[in-house]
Amino acid sequence: MKTDFGHIVIGAGISGLGSAHFSARRGIQTLVLEQSARVGGCLNSCRFPGAGDFWAEAGSHSCFNSYGILLEILHELDLLDHLVEKQRLSYSLYRDGNRRSVFSALHPLELAIALPRLPFTRKQGRSVAEYYSTVLGRRNYRDLFAPAFSAVICQPAGDFPAELLFRRKPRNKQVVRSFTLPQGLEQIARTIAEQPAVQVKTGQTITRVSREDERFVVQSADGCSYSAARLTLAVPPDVAAQLVPDSFAGIAGLLRKITMSEIDSLTVCVPASVLDLPHLAGLIAVEEDFYSMVSRDYLADAEYRGFTFHFRHGRLDPSDREKRATAILDIGMDRLAGTSHTLNRLPALRTGHDGVVRQIDSALSHTGLALTGNYFCGVSIEDCLTRSRQESLRLFG
């Protein structure tokens, strides 16, 4: 069995697989080690026994024509011609057990007064709450935009850095605005992993990473050892802090400053015939025990509908999550055709995070170690790939 590689990537989410794709396109034999039994990380297109080919996203939900790096990868994988346009649907607010129009929480006069401040208000160094309360109005932020932004990042958004919530990206108008793939977004991950220059090993628990003779040596719990001149850690910052070799102790300390948010996600499959709920993009929860519900109605199916509820971590046990979801959908528990519970993790970034990133990048400079993930440029798929490409260019020129 081959144990020496040009590049080793630990973590098979979109960040890690993106890193593997960039090195594989250079002809570098790349090994990807993943702890779980599947690749994709937050690209998780759930399937349900007995529901045929029906799937629903349990993690990341959206791809847009502004995702330029992703579109390049899809082109290189011959997937660009297989994009499926997502039907445009609207979100509703969910408060006090009722669905309401998003506009019902808007204060138009306050918005008209606040918006002229937009060109003169900088995002840099401000929290989401500070910036958007200024440019949208305090009541608008409190009643509408705070719940909406929290729904996007599945955590309280107020202290999140404003510049990392939404990054402007140019749109490719030759591609549909919002899209998925016939087998869901996880199809992207699987296709990257199937490339000849990429070898993926799942079920791998990494016990130690060391530096020996200018090479990184990675040891797994099953007794295997792998080495490479270049190593990319594409895992959450708390995990990366445990894996960096002892000679990178300064980087480990910086990584420990980045906290994580955990989300209890529930994906349900429901026969379409039992639902009275109109087709919608999802629900933005206001003062509820979940942040959002995202539907799969954007891709209609004759038999089933799918919904993913992103619950605040630790509030409800799995059975109570299912009871809550069926109550919101106004169906009985016996109407569920399938369920899947997932623990998702996202970085809980704070203002000043850009300073931590600069220190990490300075410490990584001129080394063969790379760090990537959703805690550098932002939490979207494109943000992850942006960081992975930056690190790939640094490692390989």
C-alpha positions as CSV (number, residue, x, y, z in Angstrom):
1,M,0.0,0.0,0.0
2,K,1.3,3.4,-1.0
3,T,2.3,5.5,2.0
4,D,4.2,8.4,0.5
5,F,2.4,11.2,-1.3
6,G,3.0,14.6,-2.8
7,H,0.2,16.1,-0.7
8,I,-1.9,14.9,2.2
9,V,-5.2,16.5,3.1
10,I,-6.9,15.8,6.5
11,G,-10.6,16.4,6.2
12,A,-12.9,15.6,3.2
13,G,-15.4,18.5,3.4
14,I,-15.5,20.9,0.5
15,S,-12.5,22.8,1.8
16,G,-10.3,19.6,1.9
17,L,-11.7,18.2,-1.3
18,G,-11.1,21.6,-3.0
19,S,-7.5,21.5,-1.8
20,A,-7.1,18.0,-3.1
21,H,-8.7,19.0,-6.5
22,F,-6.2,21.9,-6.9
23,S,-3.2,19.7,-6.3
24,A,-4.6,16.8,-8.3
25,R,-5.0,19.1,-11.3
26,R,-1.3,19.7,-11.1
27,G,-0.6,16.0,-11.3
28,I,0.3,15.7,-7.7
29,Q,-0.8,12.4,-6.1
30,T,-2.9,13.5,-3.2
31,L,-4.2,11.4,-0.2
32,V,-7.4,12.6,1.6
33,L,-8.0,11.2,5.1
34,E,-11.5,11.6,6.6
35,Q,-12.7,10.5,10.0
36,S,-16.4,9.9,9.0
37,A,-17.7,7.2,6.7
38,R,-18.6,9.6,3.9
39,V,-17.0,12.5,2.0
40,G,-18.6,16.0,1.7
41,G,-18.8,17.3,5.3
42,C,-21.6,19.9,5.2
43,L,-22.3,18.9,1.6
44,N,-24.7,16.2,2.9
45,S,-27.6,15.2,0.5
46,C,-29.6,12.8,2.7
47,R,-31.5,9.9,1.2
48,F,-34.2,7.9,2.9
49,P,-34.9,4.2,2.8
50,G,-38.1,3.5,0.9
51,A,-38.2,7.0,-0.7
52,G,-36.5,6.0,-3.9
53,D,-34.0,8.6,-5.3
54,F,-35.5,11.4,-3.2
55,W,-32.9,13.5,-1.3
56,A,-32.8,16.6,0.8
57,E,-29.9,18.7,1.9
58,A,-28.9,18.4,5.6
59,G,-26.1,20.9,5.6
60,S,-25.2,23.4,2.9
61,H,-28.2,24.3,0.8
62,S,-27.2,26.9,-1.8
63,C,-24.9,27.5,-4.8
64,F,-25.0,30.6,-6.9
65,N,-23.6,31.9,-10.2
66,S,-21.4,34.2,-8.2
67,Y,-19.4,31.2,-7.0
68,G,-16.6,31.6,-9.6
69,I,-14.1,29.1,-8.2
70,L,-16.8,26.5,-7.7
71,L,-17.9,27.0,-11.3
72,E,-14.3,26.5,-12.5
73,I,-14.2,23.2,-10.6
74,L,-17.5,22.1,-12.0
75,H,-16.3,22.8,-15.5
76,E,-13.1,20.8,-14.9
77,L,-15.3,17.9,-13.6
78,D,-17.6,18.0,-16.6
79,L,-20.5,18.9,-14.2
80,L,-21.3,22.3,-15.5
81,D,-23.8,21.0,-18.1
82,H,-25.6,19.1,-15.3
83,L,-26.6,22.0,-13.2
84,V,-30.3,22.1,-12.2
85,E,-31.9,25.5,-11.7
86,K,-33.6,26.0,-8.3
87,Q,-37.1,27.4,-8.5
88,R,-37.3,30.8,-6.9
89,L,-39.5,30.7,-3.8
90,S,-40.0,33.0,-0.8
91,Y,-39.1,32.6,2.9
92,S,-41.6,33.3,5.6
93,L,-41.2,34.3,9.2
94,Y,-42.2,31.9,11.9
95,R,-43.2,33.4,15.2
96,D,-45.6,32.4,18.0
97,G,-46.6,29.3,16.1
98,N,-47.6,31.2,12.9
99,R,-46.2,31.8,9.5
100,R,-46.0,35.5,8.5
101,S,-44.8,37.5,5.6
102,V,-41.2,38.7,5.8
103,F,-42.5,42.2,5.1
104,S,-44.7,42.1,8.2
105,A,-41.6,42.7,10.3
106,L,-40.3,45.6,8.2
107,H,-40.4,49.2,9.4
108,P,-40.3,51.2,6.1
109,L,-40.0,54.7,7.5
110,E,-37.0,53.7,9.6
111,L,-35.4,51.9,6.6
112,A,-35.8,55.1,4.5
113,I,-34.1,57.1,7.2
114,A,-31.3,54.6,7.8
115,L,-30.4,53.6,4.2
116,P,-28.7,56.8,3.2
117,R,-26.0,56.0,5.8
118,L,-25.0,52.9,3.8
119,P,-22.3,54.4,1.5
120,F,-20.7,56.1,4.5
121,T,-20.6,53.2,6.9
122,R,-17.7,50.7,6.9
123,K,-18.2,47.1,7.6
124,Q,-14.6,46.5,8.6
125,G,-14.1,46.1,12.3
126,R,-17.9,46.2,13.1
127,S,-20.1,43.4,14.2
128,V,-23.2,42.4,12.3
129,A,-25.4,44.1,15.0
130,E,-23.4,47.3,14.9
131,Y,-23.3,47.6,11.1
132,Y,-26.8,46.6,10.2
133,S,-28.5,48.4,13.0
134,T,-26.9,51.6,11.6
135,V,-27.7,51.1,7.9
136,L,-31.1,49.4,8.3
137,G,-32.4,50.8,11.5
138,R,-32.4,49.3,15.0
139,R,-36.0,48.0,14.9
140,N,-35.6,46.6,11.4
141,Y,-32.5,44.8,12.6
142,R,-34.1,43.5,15.8
143,D,-37.4,42.4,14.3
144,L,-36.3,41.1,10.8
145,F,-32.7,41.1,9.9
146,A,-31.2,39.7,13.2
147,P,-33.4,36.5,12.9
148,A,-32.7,36.3,9.1
149,F,-28.9,36.6,9.5
150,S,-29.0,34.1,12.4
151,A,-30.9,31.7,10.1
152,V,-28.2,32.0,7.5
153,I,-25.3,31.1,9.8
154,C,-27.3,29.0,12.3
155,Q,-26.1,30.9,15.3
156,P,-26.8,34.2,17.0
157,A,-25.4,36.7,14.4
158,G,-25.0,39.8,16.4
159,D,-21.3,39.5,17.3
160,F,-20.3,37.9,13.9
161,P,-17.9,40.1,11.8
162,A,-20.0,42.2,9.4
163,E,-17.4,41.9,6.6
164,L,-17.6,38.0,6.7
165,L,-21.4,37.6,6.6
166,F,-21.8,38.4,2.9
167,R,-18.8,38.9,0.5
168,R,-19.6,40.5,-2.8
169,K,-18.7,38.2,-5.7
170,P,-19.2,38.9,-9.5
171,R,-22.0,36.9,-11.1
172,N,-21.6,34.7,-14.2
173,K,-24.8,35.5,-16.0
174,Q,-24.3,32.6,-18.4
175,V,-25.1,30.3,-15.5
176,V,-28.5,30.1,-13.8
177,R,-28.6,32.2,-10.7
178,S,-29.1,29.5,-8.1
179,F,-28.5,25.8,-8.7
180,T,-28.1,22.3,-7.4
181,L,-27.2,19.0,-9.1
182,P,-29.4,16.0,-10.0
183,Q,-28.1,14.0,-7.0
184,G,-27.8,17.0,-4.6
185,L,-24.7,19.1,-3.7
186,E,-23.0,16.0,-2.3
187,Q,-22.5,15.0,-5.9
188,I,-19.8,17.6,-6.2
189,A,-17.8,16.1,-3.3
190,R,-18.1,12.5,-4.6
191,T,-17.0,13.6,-8.1
192,I,-13.9,15.3,-6.8
193,A,-13.0,12.3,-4.7
194,E,-13.3,9.9,-7.7
195,Q,-10.5,11.6,-9.6
196,P,-7.5,9.3,-10.5
197,A,-5.0,11.5,-8.7
198,V,-7.0,11.6,-5.5
199,Q,-7.0,8.7,-3.1
200,V,-9.6,9.0,-0.3
201,K,-9.6,6.9,2.9
202,T,-12.7,7.3,5.1
203,G,-13.1,6.1,8.7
204,Q,-9.6,7.4,9.6
205,T,-9.0,8.8,13.1
206,I,-5.7,10.7,13.1
207,T,-3.7,10.2,16.3
208,R,-0.6,12.2,15.5
209,V,1.0,14.5,13.0
210,S,4.8,15.0,13.2
211,R,7.6,16.6,11.2
212,E,10.4,14.3,10.2
213,D,13.2,15.0,7.7
214,E,11.3,17.9,6.0
215,R,8.2,15.7,5.6
216,F,5.0,15.5,7.5
217,V,4.2,12.1,8.9
218,V,0.5,11.3,9.7
219,Q,-0.4,8.4,11.9
220,S,-3.9,6.9,12.1
221,A,-5.5,4.9,14.8
222,D,-5.5,1.7,12.6
223,G,-1.6,1.8,12.8
224,C,-1.0,3.2,9.3
225,S,1.5,5.9,8.7
226,Y,1.6,8.3,5.7
227,S,4.1,11.0,4.7
228,A,4.2,14.0,2.4
229,A,6.1,17.1,1.8
230,R,2.9,19.2,1.9
231,L,0.1,18.8,4.4
232,T,-3.3,20.6,4.4
233,L,-5.5,20.5,7.5
234,A,-9.1,21.0,6.4
235,V,-10.7,20.5,9.7
236,P,-12.4,22.8,12.3
237,P,-10.0,25.0,14.2
238,D,-10.3,23.2,17.5
239,V,-9.4,19.9,15.7
240,A,-6.6,21.5,13.7
241,A,-5.1,22.9,17.0
242,Q,-4.8,19.3,18.2
243,L,-3.2,18.0,15.0
244,V,-0.5,20.6,14.1
245,P,3.0,19.3,14.8
246,D,4.7,20.4,18.0
247,S,6.9,22.8,16.0
248,F,3.8,24.8,15.1
249,A,2.7,25.3,18.7
250,G,2.2,29.1,18.0
251,I,-0.4,28.3,15.4
252,A,-2.2,25.9,17.7
253,G,-2.5,28.7,20.2
254,L,-4.1,31.0,17.6
255,L,-6.5,28.3,16.5
256,R,-7.7,27.8,20.0
257,K,-9.0,31.4,20.0
258,I,-11.6,30.5,17.4
259,T,-14.7,29.1,18.9
260,M,-17.3,26.8,17.3
261,S,-21.1,26.8,17.2
262,E,-23.0,23.4,17.1
263,I,-26.3,23.0,15.4
264,D,-28.7,20.0,15.8
265,S,-30.1,19.5,12.3
266,L,-33.1,17.4,11.5
267,T,-34.0,16.4,7.9
268,V,-37.4,14.9,7.3
269,C,-39.0,13.4,4.2
270,V,-42.8,13.7,4.0
271,P,-45.3,12.3,1.4
272,A,-46.4,15.4,-0.6
273,S,-50.0,14.3,-0.4
274,V,-50.3,14.7,3.4
275,L,-49.2,18.4,3.5
276,D,-51.3,21.5,3.2
277,L,-48.2,23.7,3.5
278,P,-47.7,25.8,0.4
279,H,-44.4,25.5,-1.4
280,L,-41.8,27.8,0.1
281,A,-38.1,28.3,0.4
282,G,-38.2,27.9,4.2
283,L,-38.9,29.6,7.5
284,I,-36.9,32.2,9.4
285,A,-37.5,31.5,13.1
286,V,-38.1,34.4,15.5
287,E,-37.5,33.7,19.2
288,E,-37.9,29.9,18.6
289,D,-35.8,26.8,19.5
290,F,-34.7,26.5,15.9
291,Y,-32.9,29.0,13.6
292,S,-34.5,28.1,10.4
293,M,-36.2,25.5,8.3
294,V,-35.1,25.0,4.7
295,S,-37.3,23.2,2.2
296,R,-36.4,21.2,-0.9
297,D,-39.4,22.7,-2.7
298,Y,-37.0,24.4,-5.1
299,L,-36.8,21.1,-6.9
300,A,-40.3,19.7,-7.0
301,D,-40.9,15.9,-6.6
302,A,-44.2,14.2,-7.4
303,E,-44.2,12.0,-4.3
304,Y,-42.2,13.6,-1.5
305,R,-41.2,16.9,0.1
306,G,-38.1,17.4,2.2
307,F,-37.4,19.9,5.1
308,T,-34.3,20.5,7.2
309,F,-34.7,22.2,10.6
310,H,-31.6,23.7,12.1
311,F,-32.2,23.6,15.9
312,R,-30.3,25.5,18.6
313,H,-27.9,23.0,20.0
314,G,-28.9,21.1,23.2
315,R,-32.4,22.5,23.4
316,L,-34.3,19.4,22.4
317,D,-33.5,15.7,22.2
318,P,-34.0,13.9,18.9
319,S,-37.6,12.7,19.5
320,D,-38.6,16.2,20.7
321,R,-37.1,17.7,17.5
322,E,-39.2,15.4,15.4
323,K,-42.3,16.3,17.4
324,R,-41.5,20.0,17.0
325,A,-41.0,19.6,13.2
326,T,-44.2,17.7,12.7
327,A,-46.1,20.3,14.7
328,I,-44.8,23.1,12.5
329,L,-45.6,21.1,9.4
330,D,-49.1,20.3,10.9
331,I,-48.9,16.6,10.4
332,G,-48.7,13.6,12.7
333,M,-45.5,11.8,13.6
334,D,-46.8,8.7,11.7
335,R,-46.7,10.8,8.5
336,L,-42.9,11.0,8.4
337,A,-41.5,8.9,5.6
338,G,-38.0,9.3,6.9
339,T,-35.8,11.3,9.2
340,S,-32.1,12.0,9.6
341,H,-30.4,13.7,12.5
342,T,-27.1,15.6,11.9
343,L,-24.7,17.5,14.2
344,N,-23.4,20.4,12.1
345,R,-20.6,22.7,13.3
346,L,-19.8,26.2,12.1
347,P,-17.2,28.8,13.4
348,A,-18.5,31.4,15.8
349,L,-16.4,34.3,14.6
350,R,-16.1,37.6,16.4
351,T,-14.8,41.1,15.5
352,G,-11.0,41.1,15.4
353,H,-11.0,37.7,13.7
354,D,-9.1,39.2,10.7
355,G,-6.2,39.9,13.1
356,V,-6.1,36.3,14.2
357,V,-6.1,35.2,10.5
358,R,-3.2,37.5,9.7
359,Q,-1.1,36.0,12.5
360,I,-1.9,32.5,11.3
361,D,-1.0,33.3,7.8
362,S,2.3,34.9,8.9
363,A,3.2,31.8,10.9
364,L,2.3,29.5,7.9
365,S,4.5,31.5,5.5
366,H,7.3,29.6,3.9
367,T,6.2,26.3,5.4
368,G,4.7,23.2,3.8
369,L,1.7,23.3,6.1
370,A,-1.7,24.7,4.9
371,L,-4.9,25.5,6.9
372,T,-8.2,25.9,5.2
373,G,-11.9,25.8,6.2
374,N,-14.9,28.0,6.7
375,Y,-13.2,30.1,9.4
376,F,-11.0,32.3,7.1
377,C,-13.0,34.1,4.3
378,G,-16.6,33.2,5.4
379,V,-18.9,30.2,5.7
380,S,-20.2,29.7,2.2
381,I,-19.0,27.0,-0.2
382,E,-17.2,29.7,-2.3
383,D,-15.6,31.2,0.8
384,C,-14.2,27.7,1.6
385,L,-12.8,27.2,-1.9
386,T,-11.4,30.7,-2.0
387,R,-9.2,29.9,1.0
388,S,-8.3,26.4,-0.3
389,R,-7.1,27.9,-3.6
390,Q,-5.1,30.6,-1.8
391,E,-3.3,27.9,0.2
392,S,-2.8,25.7,-2.8
393,L,-1.1,28.6,-4.6
394,R,1.1,29.2,-1.6
395,L,2.1,25.5,-1.3
396,F,2.6,24.7,-4.9
397,G,3.3,28.1,-6.6
